[in-house]
Amino acid sequence: MKHILIVSLLVALSACASVNHVTPDQKFAIYRAELKVQRDHGEISAVREQELTRDRYWQLFGRDSESAGQFAYSTSLMRSAEAGRLPMSEAQALVDARLEELLAAMEPKRFAGRRPFTWDGDTLKNFDHYEY
């Protein structure tokens, strides 16, 4: 069932990829799904998955103190789980939850420098030269 869910996610995200512009969020989600499949098939360890996730995150979104702390925490949890000190399912749930929190907290920062689109007088003036 888990593999079906991951494959469905990959198919859905690849449909997004066929659109002209793939966002960094979509690229990151696709990459995470690919890594989960590799880990489930035993191709990479849980620790390696976290290292690769960290590297791709920093490549797409940049390095900051919040993400550095998150990935240090997630790698440490996975090392503990691989050593048998923590159930792997519990470690994975904690890592996934913390990463989702990181992504959610990052959302407002990404759009902070952009002006919101409004239909004010200045905006409408920009469209006066178009024929409808």
Protein Blocks (a to p, Z undefined) as FASTA:
>chain_A
ZZmmmmmmmmmmmmmmmpmbdcfklmmmmmmmmmmmmmmnopacfklmmmmmmmmmmmmn
opafklmmmmmmmmmmmmmmmnopacfklmmmmmmmmmmmmmmmmmmmmmmmpccddddf
klmmmmmmpcZZ
